[in-house]
């Protein structure tokens, strides 16, 4: 289709030019170097796009179609129960996870085997320990928590549940580690928000303060939302009152060493067998279920 006819036409043009120049005793030109299809423009993408749509183009068996398919057998379209794809119920194939990058195997947690001499710690590390130590009042420790928590913990890949919160420095027993931050909402709104997040395929992170208020950390939380459950935890949660506002803080139950994962007991209410959530903490005293 694109080779035979243009080549013959171009050959006729070349022969005519060469014969005319020979009649006037002119130097011959190397016209045979250029091919007919290229000189006539049929190798241009725009020309091929139009030529492949011409009637009978499908009979050109040797041509490799680039823009249009000319198969004899029509592709069978998928069937829809209702007869219209737009009328079908949309189901998301996978849950959307905006924090999936935190579980990357390339983000290595702090090395537990590396020596960590507390006497050789630099000044910022010592000051952060003093700011969250048990010797200071609870309100004063909380005011320094947002700055010191970024130096103390980080989110990395976890064997318990994909990702978790790990120590970047040694944490003393009783030390305030991090606040479970987020939007404080009324408890009666939790079911509505959970249904909304589920419809969007978004993982839900909530922590109950009391019978009236709940911290929703799904969209406006911090790293504390990634602390995993363990039946033998090294941390525990506590509700404190600072300037008339309630806050959830995570405190260390014992000394936690650098590279160790932070965990606490979720203390979910006991459910029947059909609603059980399996526990993956793999500790010696694992209860096998979160609830």
C-alpha positions as CSV (number, residue, x, y, z in Angstrom):
1,X,0.0,0.0,0.0
2,X,2.7,2.5,1.0
3,X,5.7,1.0,-0.8
4,X,4.8,-0.3,-4.3
5,X,2.8,2.6,-5.8
6,X,4.9,5.5,-4.4
7,X,8.1,3.8,-5.4
8,X,6.9,3.3,-9.0
9,X,5.8,6.9,-9.2
10,X,9.0,8.2,-7.8
11,X,11.1,6.0,-10.2
12,X,9.2,7.5,-13.1
13,X,10.0,11.0,-11.9
14,X,13.7,10.2,-11.4
15,X,14.0,8.6,-14.9
16,X,12.4,11.6,-16.5
17,X,14.8,14.0,-14.7
18,X,17.9,12.0,-15.5
19,X,16.9,11.6,-19.2
20,X,16.3,15.4,-19.5
21,X,19.6,16.3,-17.9
22,X,21.4,13.8,-20.1
23,X,19.9,15.5,-23.2
24,X,21.4,18.9,-22.2
25,X,24.7,17.3,-21.1
26,X,24.2,18.3,-17.5
27,X,25.8,16.5,-14.5
28,X,23.6,13.8,-13.1
29,X,22.2,14.2,-9.6
30,X,22.1,11.4,-7.0
31,X,18.3,11.3,-7.0
32,X,18.2,7.5,-6.4
33,X,19.3,8.0,-2.7
34,X,15.9,9.2,-1.5
35,X,13.0,6.7,-1.4
36,X,9.7,7.3,-3.1
37,X,7.4,7.0,0.0
38,X,9.6,9.5,1.9
39,X,9.8,12.0,-0.9
40,X,6.0,11.9,-1.5
41,X,5.3,12.3,2.3
42,X,3.4,9.1,2.9
43,X,5.8,8.1,5.7
44,X,4.8,11.1,7.8
45,X,2.6,10.3,10.9
46,X,-0.2,12.5,9.8
47,X,-0.3,10.9,6.3
48,X,-0.2,7.4,7.8
49,X,-3.0,8.3,10.2
50,X,-5.3,9.2,7.3
51,X,-4.2,6.4,4.9
52,X,-4.9,3.7,7.5
53,X,-8.6,4.8,7.6
54,X,-9.1,4.5,3.9
55,X,-11.5,1.8,2.6
56,X,-9.6,-1.4,1.8
57,X,-6.7,-0.5,4.0
58,X,-7.3,-3.8,5.9
59,X,-6.3,-5.8,2.8
60,X,-2.7,-4.6,3.2
61,X,-1.4,-7.6,5.1
62,X,2.3,-6.6,5.0
63,X,1.6,-3.2,6.6
64,X,2.0,-2.8,10.3
65,X,-0.8,-0.6,11.5
66,X,0.2,2.1,14.0
67,X,-2.9,4.2,14.6
68,X,-6.0,2.1,13.6
69,X,-6.8,-1.6,13.9
70,X,-8.2,-3.4,10.9
71,X,-9.0,-6.8,12.3
72,X,-11.6,-8.9,10.7
73,X,-12.9,-10.1,14.0
74,X,-14.5,-7.4,16.1
75,X,-13.5,-7.2,19.8
76,X,-16.1,-8.6,22.1
77,X,-17.3,-6.0,24.6
78,X,-17.7,-6.9,28.3
79,X,-21.3,-7.6,29.3
80,X,-23.0,-5.7,32.1
81,X,-25.9,-7.1,34.1
82,X,-27.9,-3.9,33.8
83,X,-26.9,-3.3,30.2
84,X,-25.1,-0.1,31.0
85,X,-21.6,0.2,32.6
86,X,-22.4,3.6,34.1
87,X,-25.4,2.1,35.9
88,X,-23.3,-0.5,37.7
89,X,-22.4,-0.1,41.3
90,X,-18.8,1.2,41.6
91,X,-16.5,-0.9,43.8
92,X,-13.0,0.2,44.6
93,X,-10.5,-2.4,43.8
94,X,-8.1,-1.6,46.6
95,X,-8.1,0.6,49.7
96,X,-6.6,4.0,49.2
97,X,-3.6,4.5,51.5
98,X,-2.1,7.9,51.5
99,X,0.7,6.8,53.8
100,X,1.8,3.7,51.9
101,X,5.3,5.2,51.3
102,X,6.0,5.0,55.1
103,X,6.0,1.2,54.9
104,X,8.7,1.1,52.2
105,X,11.4,-1.4,52.8
106,X,13.9,1.3,51.8
107,X,13.1,3.4,54.9
108,X,15.2,1.5,57.4
109,X,14.4,2.0,61.1
110,X,17.1,3.2,63.6
111,X,19.7,0.5,64.2
112,X,19.3,-1.2,67.6
113,X,22.7,-2.7,67.4
114,X,24.5,0.6,67.1
115,X,25.9,1.9,70.4
116,X,23.9,4.6,72.1
117,X,25.9,6.1,75.0
118,X,23.6,8.6,76.8
119,X,26.6,10.4,78.3
120,X,27.8,11.3,74.7
121,X,24.4,12.6,73.6
122,X,24.5,16.1,72.1
123,X,22.9,19.0,73.8
124,X,19.5,19.0,71.9
125,X,19.0,15.4,72.8
126,X,19.7,16.0,76.5
127,X,17.4,19.1,76.5
128,X,14.5,17.1,74.9
129,X,14.9,14.4,77.6
130,X,14.8,17.1,80.3
131,X,11.6,18.6,78.7
132,X,9.7,15.4,78.9
133,X,11.2,13.9,82.1
134,X,9.0,12.9,85.0
135,X,10.5,15.6,87.2
136,X,8.5,18.4,85.5
137,X,4.8,19.1,85.9
138,X,2.5,17.4,83.3
139,X,1.4,20.6,81.7
140,X,5.0,21.8,81.2
141,X,6.0,18.4,79.7
142,X,3.1,18.6,77.3
143,X,4.0,22.0,76.0
144,X,7.4,20.7,74.9
145,X,6.0,17.5,73.5
146,X,5.3,18.6,69.9
147,X,9.0,19.5,69.4
148,X,10.6,16.7,71.3
149,X,8.4,13.9,69.8
150,X,9.8,14.6,66.3
151,X,13.3,14.0,67.7
152,X,12.4,10.9,69.6
153,X,10.2,8.8,67.3
154,X,9.6,8.1,63.6
155,X,7.3,5.9,61.3
156,X,8.9,2.9,59.6
157,X,8.1,-0.5,58.3
158,X,6.7,-2.9,60.9
159,X,6.1,-6.6,61.0
160,X,3.0,-6.1,63.1
161,X,0.8,-4.1,60.8
162,X,2.7,-2.8,57.8
163,X,4.1,0.3,59.5
164,X,4.6,1.4,63.1
165,X,6.2,4.0,65.3
166,X,9.9,3.4,66.3
167,X,12.3,5.0,68.7
168,X,15.1,7.2,67.3
169,X,16.7,7.5,70.7
170,X,16.4,5.9,74.1
171,X,13.3,6.7,76.0
172,X,13.2,6.5,79.8
173,X,10.3,4.9,81.8
174,X,7.5,7.3,82.4
175,X,8.7,9.7,79.7
176,X,6.0,11.4,77.7
177,X,6.6,10.2,74.1
178,X,3.9,11.8,71.8
179,X,0.4,13.2,71.8
180,X,-2.3,11.3,69.8
181,X,-3.3,14.5,67.9
182,X,-6.2,15.1,65.5
183,X,-9.7,16.7,65.3
184,X,-11.7,16.4,68.5
185,X,-15.3,15.4,67.5
186,X,-18.4,14.3,69.4
187,X,-18.7,10.6,70.0
188,X,-22.0,10.4,68.2
189,X,-20.3,11.4,64.9
190,X,-17.9,8.5,64.9
191,X,-20.2,6.1,63.1
192,X,-21.0,8.6,60.4
193,X,-17.3,9.4,59.8
194,X,-16.3,5.8,59.7
195,X,-18.9,5.1,57.0
196,X,-17.7,8.1,55.0
197,X,-14.1,7.0,55.2
198,X,-15.1,3.4,54.3
199,X,-17.0,4.6,51.3
200,X,-13.9,6.5,50.1
201,X,-11.6,3.5,50.8
202,X,-9.6,5.5,53.4
203,X,-8.2,3.9,56.6
204,X,-9.8,5.2,59.8
205,X,-7.8,6.3,62.8
206,X,-9.8,7.3,65.9
207,X,-9.1,7.3,69.7
208,X,-11.8,7.8,72.3
209,X,-11.1,10.4,75.0
210,X,-14.2,9.8,77.1
211,X,-17.9,9.0,76.6
212,X,-18.4,12.4,74.8
213,X,-15.3,13.2,72.8
214,X,-13.2,11.3,70.2
215,X,-9.9,12.3,68.5
216,X,-10.2,11.7,64.8
217,X,-6.6,11.5,63.4
218,X,-7.5,10.2,60.0
219,X,-7.0,13.4,58.0
220,X,-5.3,15.7,60.5
221,X,-3.4,13.5,62.8
222,X,0.3,12.9,63.6
223,X,2.7,9.9,63.8
224,X,0.9,8.6,66.9
225,X,-1.8,7.1,64.7
226,X,0.6,4.5,63.5
227,X,1.3,3.0,67.0
228,X,0.4,-0.7,66.8
229,X,-1.3,-2.9,69.4
230,X,0.6,-5.4,71.5
231,X,-0.5,-7.7,74.2
232,X,2.8,-6.9,76.0
233,X,3.1,-3.2,75.3
234,X,6.0,-0.9,76.2
235,X,3.7,2.2,76.3
236,X,0.3,3.2,77.6
237,X,-2.1,6.1,76.9
238,X,-3.3,8.7,79.3
239,X,-5.8,11.5,79.1
240,X,-4.5,14.8,80.6
241,X,-6.2,18.2,81.1
242,X,-4.1,21.2,80.0
243,X,-5.6,24.7,80.1
244,X,-9.1,23.2,80.2
245,X,-8.6,21.0,77.2
246,X,-8.3,17.2,77.2
247,X,-5.4,15.6,75.4
248,X,-4.3,12.0,74.8
249,X,-0.6,11.4,75.4
250,X,1.5,8.2,75.1
251,X,3.9,7.5,77.9
252,X,6.6,4.8,78.2
253,X,5.9,1.9,80.6
254,X,9.6,1.0,80.7
255,X,12.9,2.1,79.2
256,X,12.6,1.8,75.5
257,X,15.8,1.5,73.4
258,X,16.6,3.0,70.1
259,X,15.2,1.0,67.1
260,X,12.5,-0.6,69.3
261,X,8.9,-0.3,68.1
262,X,6.4,1.5,70.3
263,X,3.2,-0.3,71.2
264,X,0.3,-0.1,73.6
265,X,-2.8,-2.1,74.4
266,X,-5.8,-0.9,72.3
267,X,-8.2,-2.4,75.0
268,X,-11.0,-3.1,72.5
269,X,-14.2,-4.4,74.0
270,X,-14.7,-8.1,73.8
271,X,-16.7,-9.2,70.7
272,X,-18.3,-12.5,69.6
273,X,-16.5,-14.9,67.3
274,X,-17.8,-13.4,64.1
275,X,-16.3,-10.0,64.9
276,X,-12.9,-11.0,66.2
277,X,-9.8,-9.1,65.0
278,X,-6.6,-11.2,64.9
279,X,-3.6,-9.9,66.7
280,X,-0.2,-10.0,65.0
281,X,2.0,-8.8,67.9
282,X,3.6,-12.3,68.2
283,X,4.6,-11.7,71.8
284,X,4.9,-14.4,74.4
285,X,1.6,-13.5,76.1
286,X,-0.3,-12.8,72.9
287,X,-4.1,-13.1,73.3
288,X,-4.5,-13.9,69.6
289,X,-7.3,-11.3,69.2
290,X,-7.5,-7.6,69.7
291,X,-11.1,-7.9,70.9
